[in-house]
Amino acid sequence: MTDATTVTQEQKPPSRVRTALSGTAGITFLSIVMALIIGAFFIAFSDPAVQDASSYFFAKPFDTLSAAWTSVVEAYKALLTGMLFNPDASSLVDALKPLSETITMATPLILGGLSVALAFRAGLFNIGAEGQIILGSIFAAYIGFQFSLPWFIHLPLAVLGAFIGGAIWGGIAGFLKAKTGAHEVITTIMLNWIAIYLVAWLLTKPAFLREGRQDPISPPVADSAEYPSIVDQWRVHAGIIVAILAAAAVAWLLDKSTLGFQFRAVGANANAARTAGMNVSRMYLLVMLIAGGLAGLAGSAQVLGTEKSLTGGISAGIGFDAITVALLGRANPWGVVAAGLLFGGLRAGGLNMQTATGTPIDIVLVIQALIVLFIAAPPLVRSVFRLPETGGAGFMQTAKGWNG
Amino acid sequence: MSVAEAPAPEALPEVHIVPPTPRLVKVLIGLGIFAVVVFGFFTPSGEDVTFQLALGEEALALPDLTLPAKISAIAFSAIALLAAVGGLFAARKERALWPYSTVFGIFFVLGFLSWAVAGSTINLVGLLQGSLLLAVPLVFGAMSGILCERAGVINIAIEGQLLTGAFMAAVVASLTQNAYLGLIAAPLGGLFIGLLLAVFAIKYWVDQVILGVVLNVLAVGLTSFFYGRLLAPNQETWNSPPTFSPIAIPVLSDIPIVGPILFNQNIVVYLMYIIVIVINVALFRTKWGLRVRAVGEHPQAADTVGIKVNSVRFRNVLLGGLVAGLGGAFFTVASVGAFGKEMTAGKGFIALAAVIFGRWKPMGALAAALFFGFADNLQSVLSIIGTPIPSEFMLMTPYLATLLAVAGLVGKVRAPAADGIPYKKS
């Protein structure tokens, strides 16, 4: 139906640069560029200064254009300095604070992204990271504030609790998929909302509500359960180490272990895997348990590292961003780490952009969504940049229906 | 719900006599027994419950109904149980089940209310009127889902379509100070998301679940961005839309109980009645509907007889966008007025749940949406009265019900066969 597959006429062979841009990495790069350009248009045309100048556009068109240019450059400059480093800072620690914020924001995104990516490789679409993060947060927070133990027991216990909490929530979806065939997309969406109301309810109970508080917030977790911070002035904490270790573990699991081979076999073709004697139902349950656990760890990064207590909004949309992270990382563990750092940077930089230039941080969501849209449709990107068709199966184009 | 459904299997050793007893009947009987026992046992004796049957402004107002709570809880639950048993016999004679399940539903709820409201007063007319209002965006969203999914395109972007619809309605109505123009603009907001869904799903074969998730993020991002940039700083010009007031339909609105609930609503609600009826008739009684369903169930066969599969899908996805966008108008010009960030707050996902719970049928989805709207409104009414059930659990109802439905607890839920699979002509 699309003309994407029609081969370009036999002209002179495309240059090496253009062939490279047409490959996976090139498409990813161009998608990011396109998303930033479109974002720039939104920033420019919603800027009050640009609107003022455009009221006399036909008299002095250059004014509008220069106002738009300034608006975009200022916003993106603030975004970039908020992501990487602050050139005006007096000390190195201050100058690198933006980068530390990027890593802080990236930590739960990487863990959540790994959760979505792992399930994706087994052919399951885990929309439920949001709910799994909440459950992980509940478990981690409860262990964190309820007990007082030496840190070398307390912290691992709280982290393990987070993993188990997330695993339970993911496991429900996996169990339902395995036993009844209920589609994991539907069940995980429903479980997200159940988790949101569950945490809201728990935070009205004396067991979870901080003493003397009416708003939904738990007691702070004990120092012994906190992820140790890396530099005192920064918020970045040892959660990032957990995230990197988790990425290595998922990479090992997928590429080196028998279980990972089975996951990938089920993901590639469940019927073939079944014929080959694999227990597909068991794989569904297992992969959702592990994926849920990984998302639960993202919850631990929030509760034991960044926020240090449980709140109603603890997941803060991380579970949904995690989906875009996994897609940008093409469901590859190290790709997810890179994508998590990029989107974490956009979150951190977006905050800086909002305070510095008044551009709402929500533009970051727009850019994020556009990036994923474009990488999901390589033919579109190729046609925009008039790139040659390199073939290769489109990622994210292997749709299976509700009944599949 | 989960608690309620749990005793179903072991409570019923005797239903194995006749082979084809639908799961639904078993569940209803289980729930009925649960209701008699739990509502009957836990309702305090000596308390009264008062049901108000009028809003107080009708020409013909019915008097309040005051009943002893414990007795009415048991009686209503027993009637519900009888209806469920009636359903058992109906199923044996292969008669339609819905009259029995409807009666069951009404009396189960009355039994529940007798328990939950014991010692206090609840206005049934107000409760139902509010429920209908809360169901409006769910119904529009569910109709959008049905239009797309019946043609074979999964629509998870309902949330985003509602949000952009609400946004467009608020902005246009504010700028023109005309709520009707806002109502006309709202579908265009939904259309924008629908267009992206159609292009990327049908032309570029992008996985439709991914697409829906991403489009929701895009809709939240765009509307929140423009809210922060334009609407919030210039509330007066950009975000102060006029709203619709209820229009009482003469004669019909004077019918006791039913009148104020159904026929004293605003224009968006009346549009909803029309759209549900039109979609239901069009889908099952017209050539157009047959084609849509053919494309959703078996695109190859449809193609063989000359139906242009992808154009049918494209049109339906756009149509779905229009309908959901119109539903988005409800959030702004038909209720609170001003637009707020992420104001749809998951309603699009409840609409998706209604599509699934209603088994991809307009009437089923309507019933599901009304039920979810009722649960939502009951929750807010009960939280004012103060009841034994935490409101968070009431808010979970739609999601739990859908979870149980897709898990096969109330029979098999099956989507259109080609739903979500791009059609590639070979």
Interface residues (C-beta under 8 A of the other chain):
Chain A: M1 T2 A4 F42 S46 D47 P48 F125 I127 L176 K179 T180 G181 A182 H183 V185 I186 T187 I189 M190 L191 W193 I194 Y197 L198 A200 W201 T204 F320 D321 I323 T324 L327 T359 P360 D362 I363 V364 L365 V366 I367 Q368 A369 L370 V372 L373 A376 A377 P379 L380 G394 M396 Q397 T398 A399 K400 G401 W402 N403 G404
Chain B: E149 G152 I154 I156 L196 F200 I202 K203 Y204 W205 V206 D207 Q208 V209 I210 L211 V213 V214 L215 N216 V217 L218 V220 G221 L222 S224 F225 F226 Y227 G228 R229 L230 P233 N310 G346 F349 L352 A353 I356 P390 E392 F393 L395 M396 P398 Y399 L400 T402 L403 V406 A407 G408 R414 A415 A417 A418 D419 G420 I421 P422 Y423 K424 K425
